[in-house]
């Protein structure tokens, strides 16, 4: 049921943008909704980050999977159990850029003899890497639609992603990797009974939303071949706060754009916000110096306590009445 609800919601959103633009609501789906989506994205993300930044972390609670720094003759695992800022930076870099934690005990198998074995889920790691890196490259490539002139770095990335060019338009590798990786992550969730049991609408909806964005973008580029010049006129107008809705843009583009806007507005209030949250996770961004330094609890203020002696003085007679031994008669 969660799958069908999420899929139906994404199909409805796409059709709303497609049919709405076809009914003459170009300004609504091309100007008003994108501005609302950007406001929700930036405002929601700043709000979430401010909340995380103001949460006190009085203790060192890094999650570790290696030898802590201790005696000089015991080799420390400097990345799995860092004790310095440089080690934390290295650990965070490997996690953010390479998803290193996905290669650690993410698969559990119970053998016939009762032995439990832990291993790495290599396909999950590969699918996640393909999805996240292709999405980053696609986002960077799209910068050329918003600014003029286009920076040289974006032009280089454009050529690098299209190095397998076959005819026109340019064949982008990420245009294929992005939806394929998302479909793998979706079918993995559907194919694993344990994972499917704990999956909710807020797990499936972002997946279908991203798949919808990827497939509609693929269709616009390679099949219907939308007018890129008109699209750039729209996006540059949005960025310069002089919005226009060129007549040459097809309604299919507005369906794609509406899905992107929903994704932007939904992002700060969903699990997708882990993109920013990983930087504020005390289990990863703290050095493990618990053996080197004493970390006092800043909340250890004096409190009124009720000692056992006071408790016995208060209830002595009642305790003796029901046979409970007391220290003082």
Protein Blocks (a to p, Z undefined) as FASTA:
>chain_A
ZZmmmmmmmmmmmmmmmmmmmnopmmmmmmmmmmmmmmmmmmmmmmmmmmmmmpccfbcc
bdcfbdcdfbfklccdfklmccbfklmmmmmmmmmmnommlmgopaccddfkopacdddd
fklmmmmmmmmmmmmmmmmmmmmmmgccddfklmmmmmmmmmmgghjadddfklmmmmmm
mmmmmmmmmmmmklmmmpcfklmmmmmmmmmmmmmmmmmmmmnopafklmmmmmmmmmno
pacddfklcfklmmmmmmmmmmmmmmmmmmklmmmmmmmmmklmpccfklmpccddfklc
cdddddfklmmmmmmmmmmmnopacfbZZ
